[in-house]
Amino acid sequence: MKSVIKKTVVSAVAATAMFGANAAIAEGESYVMISHAPDSDSWWNTIKNGLALAGEQMDVSVEYRNPPTGDLADMARIIEQAAASGPDGIITTLADPDVLSGPIRNAVDSGIDVIIINSGSPDQARDIGALMYVGQPEYDAGFAAGQRAAGDGVSSFLCVNHYIAQPASTERCQGFADGLGVELGNQMIDSGQDPSEIQNRVMAYLNSNPDTDAVLTLGPTSADPTIMALDQMGLAGDIYFGTFDLGGDIVEAIRDGVIQWGIDQQPFLQAYLPVIVLTNYHRFGVLPGNNINSGPGFVTADALDLVAELAGEYR
């Protein structure tokens, strides 16, 4: 494991050099990252690791903040508090523009440079005055997944939405339906975030809709209980199963043939690159001319070894 982490760090240092950073220059910049994720969502550990590594390499201060329960009104307040503390830059998700655009725009108007990551879109980032967007276009990723599933013979599905309050989650499900060429309708369920409840709701849906061809989950929070549900129902490996994002259980399920593919939006890049970009912007006045798509990429059993070793940490 140590050798793999060392390779990861070396690669990250090379990426830093590619962006023209001089690690010997340290001006004490401070950056705050704010996400919509609740404390219970382990997928964000990779984000935190990427943020910490970038802060260490660039010799800047980085801080991660989030609403403990995932409440977006609470997130809006956190953005306001972060802006009031006067950091050099804010890196934030845009989970719901209706709730978050105002506080983010106010931060921009106060002179703070902002980069949007993970959720939202390049157009939305531009509309609120952010420097750029780093992330995965969620609808496009869902659409690509739907087309892939259609090619594999899928025509009906269950989308297990564990964070239905976030519009980007629904975009994933809608994109998948459109990629299949079917109506979303009641094929998306609000599963909540409690693992036992997710498992029960998945089982209830599949019992009521036994002709369902496939299951789509939106990350480890919904994927892990769904794996258990399918195992309990005797469907593991028999029903087509795709998921967004990666995690330890997801990787093992891909290896075992229970999950056909995971859509990797590379969260490490979503946290790492904004710190590199902001630091170079503040030190040298340079800024990439385009937004950065960190995904989607499909992870299958064919190329799993490195991903498996780093799952939940850097992948």
C-alpha positions as CSV (number, residue, x, y, z in Angstrom):
1,M,0.0,0.0,0.0
2,K,2.8,2.4,0.9
3,S,4.4,2.0,-2.6
4,V,1.0,2.8,-4.2
5,I,0.5,5.9,-2.1
6,K,4.0,7.0,-2.9
7,K,3.3,6.6,-6.6
8,T,0.1,8.6,-6.1
9,V,2.0,11.4,-4.4
10,V,4.7,11.4,-7.1
11,S,2.0,11.6,-9.8
12,A,0.3,14.5,-7.9
13,V,3.6,16.3,-7.6
14,A,4.1,15.9,-11.4
15,A,0.6,17.4,-11.9
16,T,1.6,20.3,-9.7
17,A,4.7,20.9,-11.9
18,M,2.6,20.7,-15.0
19,F,0.4,23.6,-13.7
20,G,3.6,25.7,-13.2
21,A,3.6,25.9,-9.4
22,N,6.8,26.7,-7.5
23,A,6.5,24.9,-4.2
24,A,9.3,27.0,-2.7
25,I,7.0,30.1,-2.9
26,A,4.8,30.2,0.2
27,E,2.6,33.2,0.7
28,G,0.2,31.8,3.3
29,E,-2.9,31.6,1.1
30,S,-6.0,30.1,2.7
31,Y,-8.8,28.2,1.0
32,V,-12.0,26.8,2.4
33,M,-13.9,24.0,0.7
34,I,-17.6,23.6,1.4
35,S,-19.7,20.6,0.4
36,H,-23.3,19.6,0.7
37,A,-22.4,16.1,2.0
38,P,-23.6,14.9,5.4
39,D,-21.1,13.5,7.8
40,S,-22.4,10.0,7.1
41,D,-21.4,10.0,3.5
42,S,-18.0,8.2,3.3
43,W,-17.5,9.0,-0.4
44,W,-16.3,12.4,0.5
45,N,-13.2,11.0,2.3
46,T,-11.5,11.0,-1.1
47,I,-12.4,14.7,-1.5
48,K,-10.9,15.4,1.9
49,N,-7.7,13.5,1.1
50,G,-7.3,15.3,-2.2
51,L,-7.8,18.7,-0.5
52,A,-5.2,17.9,2.2
53,L,-2.6,16.7,-0.2
54,A,-2.9,19.8,-2.4
55,G,-2.7,22.0,0.7
56,E,0.5,20.2,1.8
57,Q,2.1,20.3,-1.6
58,M,1.3,24.0,-2.3
59,D,2.1,25.0,1.3
60,V,-1.3,26.7,1.8
61,S,-4.0,26.5,4.5
62,V,-7.0,24.4,3.5
63,E,-10.2,23.7,5.5
64,Y,-13.1,21.4,4.8
65,R,-16.6,22.4,6.0
66,N,-20.0,20.7,5.5
67,P,-23.5,20.7,7.0
68,P,-23.6,17.6,9.3
69,T,-27.0,16.4,8.1
70,G,-26.6,17.6,4.5
71,D,-29.2,20.4,5.0
72,L,-28.7,22.9,2.2
73,A,-29.9,25.9,4.2
74,D,-27.2,25.0,6.7
75,M,-24.7,24.9,3.9
76,A,-25.8,28.3,2.7
77,R,-25.0,29.7,6.2
78,I,-21.6,27.9,6.2
79,I,-20.8,29.7,2.9
80,E,-21.7,33.0,4.4
81,Q,-19.6,32.3,7.5
82,A,-16.6,31.2,5.4
83,A,-16.8,34.3,3.2
84,A,-16.9,36.5,6.4
85,S,-13.7,34.9,7.6
86,G,-11.9,36.4,4.5
87,P,-10.1,33.4,2.8
88,D,-8.3,33.9,-0.4
89,G,-10.6,31.4,-2.1
90,I,-13.7,29.3,-1.6
91,I,-14.1,25.9,-3.3
92,T,-17.8,24.8,-3.1
93,T,-20.4,22.5,-4.5
94,L,-23.5,24.0,-6.1
95,A,-26.0,21.4,-5.0
96,D,-29.1,23.6,-5.5
97,P,-28.6,27.0,-7.2
98,D,-31.9,28.3,-5.8
99,V,-30.5,27.9,-2.2
100,L,-26.8,28.5,-2.8
101,S,-26.3,31.0,-5.6
102,G,-27.0,34.0,-3.4
103,P,-24.4,33.3,-0.8
104,I,-21.8,32.3,-3.4
105,R,-22.5,35.4,-5.5
106,N,-22.1,37.5,-2.4
107,A,-18.7,35.9,-1.7
108,V,-17.6,36.7,-5.3
109,D,-18.8,40.3,-4.9
110,S,-16.8,40.7,-1.8
111,G,-13.6,39.9,-3.7
112,I,-13.2,36.2,-2.9
113,D,-12.3,33.9,-5.8
114,V,-14.6,30.9,-6.1
115,I,-14.3,27.6,-7.9
116,I,-17.4,25.4,-8.2
117,I,-16.9,21.6,-7.9
118,N,-18.8,18.4,-8.1
119,S,-22.3,19.6,-8.6
120,G,-23.7,22.5,-10.7
121,S,-22.5,23.1,-14.2
122,P,-20.0,25.3,-16.1
123,D,-22.8,27.6,-17.1
124,Q,-24.1,27.9,-13.5
125,A,-20.6,28.6,-12.3
126,R,-20.1,31.3,-14.8
127,D,-23.5,32.9,-14.0
128,I,-22.6,33.4,-10.4
129,G,-19.1,34.8,-11.2
130,A,-17.0,31.7,-10.3
131,L,-13.6,31.3,-11.9
132,M,-14.3,27.9,-13.3
133,Y,-16.0,24.5,-12.7
134,V,-14.3,21.2,-11.9
135,G,-16.5,18.2,-12.0
136,Q,-18.7,15.7,-13.8
137,P,-21.7,16.9,-15.9
138,E,-24.3,14.7,-14.1
139,Y,-27.0,14.5,-16.7
140,D,-24.4,13.7,-19.4
141,A,-22.9,10.9,-17.1
142,G,-26.3,9.5,-16.5
143,F,-27.1,9.6,-20.2
144,A,-23.9,7.8,-21.1
145,A,-24.7,5.2,-18.5
146,G,-28.2,4.7,-19.9
147,Q,-26.8,4.3,-23.5
148,R,-24.4,1.7,-22.2
149,A,-27.2,-0.2,-20.4
150,A,-29.4,0.0,-23.4
151,G,-26.7,-1.6,-25.5
152,D,-26.6,-4.4,-22.9
153,G,-30.4,-5.0,-23.3
154,V,-31.8,-3.0,-20.4
155,S,-35.2,-1.4,-20.9
156,S,-36.5,-0.8,-17.3
157,F,-34.7,0.1,-14.1
158,L,-34.8,1.3,-10.5
159,C,-32.9,4.4,-9.6
160,V,-32.1,4.5,-5.9
161,N,-31.9,8.2,-5.1
162,H,-30.5,8.7,-1.6
163,Y,-30.2,12.5,-1.8
164,I,-33.3,13.6,-3.7
165,A,-33.1,17.1,-2.3
166,Q,-30.1,17.7,-4.5
167,P,-31.1,18.4,-8.1
168,A,-27.9,16.8,-9.5
169,S,-29.0,13.5,-8.1
170,T,-32.2,13.6,-10.1
171,E,-30.2,14.6,-13.2
172,R,-28.3,11.4,-12.9
173,C,-31.5,9.3,-12.9
174,Q,-33.2,11.4,-15.6
175,G,-30.1,11.1,-17.8
176,F,-30.1,7.4,-17.4
177,A,-33.7,7.1,-18.4
178,D,-33.2,9.3,-21.4
179,G,-30.1,7.3,-22.4
180,L,-32.4,4.2,-22.3
181,G,-35.1,6.0,-24.2
182,V,-37.7,5.5,-21.6
183,E,-39.7,7.7,-19.2
184,L,-38.3,8.1,-15.7
185,G,-41.7,8.1,-14.0
186,N,-41.8,6.1,-10.8
187,Q,-38.6,4.2,-11.6
188,M,-36.8,6.6,-9.2
189,I,-37.4,6.2,-5.5
190,D,-36.5,8.5,-2.6
191,S,-34.6,6.0,-0.5
192,G,-33.4,8.3,2.3
193,Q,-29.9,7.8,3.8
194,D,-30.5,5.2,6.5
195,P,-28.9,1.9,5.3
196,S,-31.6,-0.3,6.7
197,E,-34.4,1.8,5.1
198,I,-32.6,1.9,1.8
199,Q,-32.3,-1.9,1.8
200,N,-36.0,-2.3,2.7
201,R,-37.2,0.2,0.0
202,V,-35.1,-1.5,-2.7
203,M,-36.5,-4.9,-1.8
204,A,-40.0,-3.5,-1.6
205,Y,-39.7,-2.0,-5.1
206,L,-38.3,-5.1,-6.7
207,N,-40.9,-7.3,-5.1
208,S,-43.6,-5.0,-6.5
209,N,-41.9,-4.7,-9.9
210,P,-40.4,-8.2,-10.5
211,D,-39.8,-7.5,-14.2
212,T,-37.3,-4.7,-13.5
213,D,-34.2,-5.2,-15.7
214,A,-31.6,-3.1,-13.8
215,V,-30.7,-1.1,-10.7
216,L,-28.9,2.2,-10.7
217,T,-27.5,3.6,-7.5
218,L,-25.9,7.0,-7.0
219,G,-23.0,6.3,-4.7
220,P,-21.9,4.1,-1.8
221,T,-24.7,5.4,0.5
222,S,-27.3,3.8,-1.7
223,A,-25.1,1.1,-3.4
224,D,-23.9,-0.7,-0.3
225,P,-27.4,-1.4,1.1
226,T,-28.6,-2.3,-2.4
227,I,-25.8,-4.9,-2.6
228,M,-27.2,-6.4,0.6
229,A,-30.8,-6.2,-0.7
230,L,-30.0,-8.1,-3.9
231,D,-28.0,-10.7,-1.9
232,Q,-30.9,-11.3,0.4
233,M,-33.3,-11.6,-2.5
234,G,-31.1,-14.0,-4.4
235,L,-30.6,-11.5,-7.3
236,A,-26.9,-10.6,-6.7
237,G,-25.2,-11.2,-10.1
238,D,-28.5,-11.9,-11.9
239,I,-29.9,-8.4,-12.1
240,Y,-28.0,-5.7,-14.1
241,F,-26.5,-3.3,-11.6
242,G,-24.6,0.0,-12.2
243,T,-23.7,2.7,-9.9
244,F,-22.2,6.2,-9.7
245,D,-19.0,6.6,-7.7
246,L,-16.7,4.2,-6.0
247,G,-16.1,2.7,-2.6
248,G,-14.7,-0.4,-1.0
249,D,-17.9,-2.5,-1.2
250,I,-18.6,-1.2,-4.7
251,V,-15.2,-2.2,-5.9
252,E,-15.5,-5.7,-4.4
253,A,-19.0,-6.1,-6.0
254,I,-17.6,-5.1,-9.4
255,R,-14.9,-7.7,-8.9
256,D,-17.5,-10.4,-7.9
257,G,-19.7,-9.6,-10.9
258,V,-22.5,-8.2,-8.8
259,I,-22.1,-4.7,-10.2
260,Q,-21.4,-4.3,-13.9
261,W,-19.7,-0.9,-13.7
262,G,-19.1,2.1,-11.5
263,I,-19.0,5.7,-12.9
264,D,-15.9,7.3,-11.6
265,Q,-16.1,11.1,-11.5
266,Q,-12.6,11.1,-9.9
267,P,-13.4,13.2,-6.7
268,F,-9.6,13.4,-6.0
269,L,-9.3,15.7,-8.9
270,Q,-12.3,17.8,-7.8
271,A,-10.6,18.6,-4.6
272,Y,-6.9,18.6,-5.7
273,L,-7.0,20.7,-8.8
274,P,-8.9,23.7,-7.5
275,V,-6.3,24.3,-4.8
276,I,-3.5,24.0,-7.5
277,V,-5.4,26.4,-9.8
278,L,-6.2,28.9,-7.1
279,T,-2.7,29.0,-5.7
280,N,-1.2,29.5,-9.2
281,Y,-3.8,32.1,-9.9
282,H,-2.9,34.1,-6.8
283,R,0.8,33.7,-7.1
284,F,1.3,34.0,-10.8
285,G,-1.9,35.3,-12.3
286,V,-2.4,32.2,-14.5
287,L,-5.7,30.5,-15.0
288,P,-6.8,27.6,-17.2
289,G,-8.9,28.8,-20.0
290,N,-11.5,26.0,-19.8
291,N,-13.6,24.2,-17.2
292,I,-12.3,20.8,-16.2
293,N,-14.5,17.6,-16.6
294,S,-13.2,15.1,-14.0
295,G,-15.5,12.4,-15.4
296,P,-17.3,10.3,-16.3
297,G,-15.2,7.2,-16.6
298,F,-16.5,3.7,-16.4
299,V,-14.7,1.3,-14.0
300,T,-15.2,-2.4,-14.8
301,A,-13.7,-5.6,-13.6
302,D,-11.1,-5.4,-16.4
303,A,-8.9,-2.8,-14.8
304,L,-9.6,-2.9,-11.1
305,D,-6.4,-3.5,-9.2
306,L,-5.1,0.0,-8.6
307,V,-8.7,1.3,-8.1
308,A,-9.3,-1.4,-5.5
309,E,-6.2,-0.6,-3.6
310,L,-7.0,3.1,-3.4
311,A,-10.8,2.9,-3.2
312,G,-12.2,5.2,-0.5
313,E,-8.9,7.1,-0.2
314,Y,-7.8,8.5,-3.5
315,R,-10.3,6.8,-5.9
